[in-house]
Amino acid sequence: VLSDSLFMVIMLVSALIIPSMVVGLIVAVFQAATSITEQTINFLPRLLVTLLALRWGGHWLVQKLMDFTFEIVARIPEVIG
């Protein structure tokens, strides 16, 4: 149960974090190439990409979490007994 739970957390979090990290890397390379040192430029694109990832993948994330919850509830007798 613990390994399944950890895998589920990693899968759900990575669906939101990976696009944000990619955009952050692209913005950081752009800032390094143009010598712009403003720290707030990196924030808005990452925020927008995270919100878009939630918008596009939210249904999938909730469905995976519901399926996992139903599976865990169904396995309660197996774990207890």
Sequence and secondary structure as in RCSB ss.txt:
>XXXX:A:sequence
VLSDSLFMVIMLVSALIIPSMVVGLIVAVFQAATSITEQTINFLPRLLVTLLALRWGGHWLVQKLMDFTFEIVAR
IPEVIG
>XXXX:A:secstr
 HHHHHHHHHHHHHHHHHHHHHHHHHHHHHHHHHT   GGGGHHHHHHHHHHHHHHHHHHHHHHHHHHHHHHHHT
HHHHH 
